[in-house]
């Protein structure tokens, strides 16, 4: 049977159509990266810092020639930390701006709201800035997460601290919501692994400002370590109240309170506080020369000091760039996923743990380490606990 050449070409064109179509967000000269940050809401400081960290790495990459000849362009939308606005932001980035990927989206609830919009158009949710398990569970082709969960942070770090400090009684104070419960459950799991239980549990409602009754309860229980499922204001309020009443246990919190705002706003009483963390806060006078150089470069460019959120943003773009480079000139969602599913990221100058990804493992590392506020500054005091 003699085939008609025109029919063969038409058939090939139809078969090729879904594969050969231009990949959204990738042109001959450019890759569009979207991010959704809180730029004017309750955590606007964190959102701004994340965006600036991302922009710094984008600029560096572009100065070095881009990725396989393509420059990166970062498009940021403001969610105001509101899930409904996060949906609108995702719709704009995905449908109007037509980005290749959404990276570093901040906040659990905004991510949960926006992900369906992305997934409908085959857009990856890359390294969101939240420690929620939903960022990699249930398993989904388009989910990649870097942040060790609050649950895992407590589960792995608390037993080590308890043994090191010879702690006899552990109390918990946590926010009465999903975030606080994750910290509490992680603490319980960690203690169970060493044959201990939480001696006293206390909670507070989001927005609370008075912690005197909770502190009194823990003090009367004789707790010598308090796990804090708190963020900024509640951490400062609890510790200040405890110091005032002469209650001085070991205070230990999650990465949710690992911010320079704790010692800047809380002052001397915050000395001694421990927190789980991964990458370290980049002080301008940091002992590590590479971090000091980076921090001063950031300050020169943006006229403000960097924070740990600046580092998160910077590292997220760095990870994206490494995977996109490896995916080669024919960058598509599928080629990027294929590379990411065999990708390993080695520790960086900020001390990130080694992170590995596979088709069934979408959280790079579940490890965290400890920092402590000493003389008004976060100091790394442990390696990663396993």
C-alpha angles and dihedrals in degrees: 000000000000114000121221107238091214091054091049092052091047091050092049091049091053092048091048096046100093093040101038096044115115110275111244113251095015122098132164091272107022148047116203116215120188126203132183115210139166100251100161108017138080096303097033091131090060093044093051092049092049091051093048091049089052091048092051092057092043090054092048092050092048091049087055093052102273128253115322089334096314124114120223121238120194119208115191127196127190118236094174081220088286117133092214091054090045088060091052090047091051091048091053094047095044103037105026106027091030097213122191095225142359111229136182097007106179125228136029101246095044090051093048090052096045102043096078089055090053097042092052087063096039094252117153121234097220123197101328116203099245134092095222119130090225089074089077103012130110092035112256131173091233100048125097123164134184105180118099104230123252087243093055092042091059095037094056104032103040099064091053093050092046091054094043093052094038089235118189102181129032124196128187131213114185144164111262096242142074093289094052092044091054090056091045094049092047090051091050092049092049093050092046089058089062097039098259136118135205106271097200131012122200129175140188135200118253109269095028117149103181118071100163096112093049092048092048091051093051092044092053089050090059095234115176096190127039121196109211120211087184137118125211113307094035092050093053093043094050096046093044091051092047093050090048091056095044093252106139112168124150106280115211128178142169130260087274087082097037096112135116088238089078095065095031093055100027099045126192097348088068092066110116097031114138125208137178115242144154113203114034129242109264106232116188090234095043114153091231107087095209092052091045091051091048093047092051091047089054092047091050093050100043103022094234137086117267122238136197088274089058087056092049090054093045093049094047092058090043091055091047091051094050092051094042091051090052091048088066134218093314094070113180134150089258095048090047092050091048091055094043091053090066098032127128123188115200123217113284134209090278091059101252114173118250106274127204130185132195136168088269099034114065099163108079097207136356093197129112136175136206136264127181131200106244120175092345098312136092111249123187107239106171143032122239113301118224 
